[in-house]
Amino acid sequence: MKKMEMMEDNELIPVAMQIILHAGNGRTKAQEAIKHAKVRNFAAAKDCLKEAKDNIVLAHKSQTSVIQNEAAGKSYQPCLLFTHAQDHLMTITSEVNMTRDLVDLFETITVAAV
């Protein structure tokens, strides 16, 4: 089987791309939240954080379906891109969580300084 045929046959590739897409959107929204917090626009920062979390949930749902299927006995071809997507999701999930904490901390400090 040719390399291209193997890639086309690997059903994890579209799932991996969905995970990377949604996680990446989550990262972008988290970065926007920090920008809003820096100018003390905490309402906009929190809106961005909600969008970031919503994107993380979408990415996680894509991953979860594969994990549940595999736990039920379905097997998949190994896929480095899927492994990368999972790593991408976990890293960005941590970034979003840390961003939420930073925005909350900055808001607390800003309010206390007034």
SVG drawing of the C-alpha trace seen along z (x, -y; Angstrom):
<svg xmlns="http://www.w3.org/2000/svg" viewBox="-19 -54 23 59">
<polyline fill="none" stroke="black" stroke-width="0.4" points="0.0,0.0 1.4,-3.4 2.0,-6.1 -0.8,-8.4 -3.3,-5.5 -2.4,-4.8 -3.0,-8.4 -6.4,-8.5 -7.4,-5.2 -6.5,-6.4 -9.8,-7.5 -7.9,-9.3 -6.5,-12.0 -9.8,-14.0 -10.4,-13.6 -6.9,-14.8 -7.4,-17.8 -10.7,-18.7 -8.8,-18.5 -6.0,-20.7 -8.5,-23.2 -10.6,-23.6 -7.7,-23.6 -5.9,-26.2 -9.0,-28.4 -9.1,-28.0 -5.5,-29.2 -6.2,-32.2 -9.2,-33.1 -7.0,-32.7 -4.4,-35.0 -7.1,-37.6 -8.3,-37.3 -4.9,-38.3 -4.8,-41.3 -8.2,-42.5 -7.1,-42.0 -4.0,-44.1 -6.2,-47.1 -8.5,-46.2 -11.4,-45.1 -12.3,-42.1 -15.8,-41.5 -14.3,-41.0 -11.5,-38.9 -14.0,-36.6 -16.0,-36.4 -12.9,-35.3 -12.2,-32.7 -15.7,-31.3 -15.1,-30.9 -11.7,-29.4 -13.3,-26.8 -16.1,-26.1 -13.4,-25.3 -11.5,-23.1 -14.8,-21.2 -15.3,-20.7 -11.8,-19.4 -12.2,-17.1 -15.4,-15.6 -13.6,-14.7 -10.9,-12.9 -13.4,-11.3 -15.3,-9.5 -12.1,-7.8 -11.1,-6.8 -14.6,-5.4 -14.5,-3.4 -11.1,-2.0 -12.2,-1.1 -15.1,0.8 -12.8,2.9 -12.3,0.9 -8.8,0.7 -7.2,-2.1 -4.0,-2.3 -1.2,-4.2 -1.3,-7.9 1.4,-10.3 -0.9,-13.2 -3.5,-12.0 -0.8,-11.8 0.3,-15.3 -3.3,-16.5 -3.8,-15.0 -0.6,-16.7 -1.7,-19.9 -5.1,-19.7 -3.5,-19.0 -1.0,-21.8 -3.7,-24.3 -6.1,-23.1 -3.4,-24.0 -2.8,-27.4 -6.5,-28.2 -6.7,-27.2 -3.6,-29.3 -5.0,-32.2 -8.2,-32.1 -6.3,-32.2 -4.1,-35.1 -7.2,-37.1 -8.8,-36.5 -5.6,-37.5 -5.1,-40.6 -8.7,-41.6 -8.3,-41.1 -5.1,-43.2 -6.7,-45.9 -9.8,-46.1 -7.7,-46.1 -5.5,-49.0 -8.6,-51.2"/>
</svg>
